[in-house]
Amino acid sequence: MQVADYVMTLYGGVSPGTDVAAGQKLFVENCAICHGDTGQGDREKGAPRLASQVHLRGDNRSDVVAQISTPRMGVMPAWNTRLDLATIKSL
């Protein structure tokens, strides 16, 4: 999932050489409204800071993908209910 790869760059967790341009574009279009352009978060919206070394839901790629796909707690929308499976896989 391209968005997960980009999110991981916000705290230095992505593998070197990973192309995150497409994920960054998707993040800006869909996630930045709550999490901020640089992943700084917004407490008033319930959006945690992503550009941090501390993550409540895990910080490896599979944890990030799981939180994006089927979020636990909070107010983050579940993308599995907003996008069809083919679109999710392509992202």
N, C-alpha and C positions, 0 to 999 in steps of 0.2 A: 504494500500500500504506500503510495508516494507521499501522502500526507504524513504518515508515521515517520518516514525517512527524514522529512523536513523537520518535524517536531523534535526529532532526536538531535538535530544540529543545534537547536536552541540551548542545549546543555552539553554539547560535545560528545554525544553518544553514537553518532552515525559512523559507519565504516569509511575510512578514507577512500576517495575516488567515487563515492556514490553521487550520482546526479540527482540533485534535489530541486531543480528549477520547476518542474511540473508540480511537485508537492508544495512548493512555496506559493505558486500561483493559486492552487486550490485552497491553501491555508488562508491566504489574503482574501479570497472570495467568500469563504465559508466560516472561518474560525476566528479571524482577527477582530471581527465585530465584538466578540466577547473577550477573547484572550489577548487582544492587542497585536499590533503589527510585529512587535518583537517578542511576543510571548510573555509580556509582563503581567498579564492577568488583570482582573477587575473584581474586587471583592463585592461591590454592589450588585454585580450580575451573577455572582457565585462562580466566576471563572477563575480557576487557580492559575498561578504563575507557572508557565511551562519552562521558562528560561531559568531553571533552578537545579541545584544538585540534589534536592529532596523531592521525592515523588511518592505520594501515598498509594498509588496503584501500580507501582513498579516502573522500572526505567529501561527494560530491554525492549527490543522491537516487538516481540509478541505481546507484551503487556500494553504497549502503546496502541497496537492494532486492536486489541480486545477492548480497550477503553473507548476508542473511536467507534468501533462497530457496535458494541453493546455496553454503553456506559453504566457504571455502578454509582449510585448516589448522585447527588447534585442535580443540576438542571440541564446538563448537556443533552442535546437531542441525539437520539440514536439514529445513525445514518442508515441502518438496515431497514428502517421504516420510511425513510425519505427517498432512498435510491433503490433501484432494482438490483438484483444480484449481479447481473452482467456489468452494470456501471460500476458497482463496488469493486469487482475484480479488476476492471480496467484501470481504476485509480490506484 
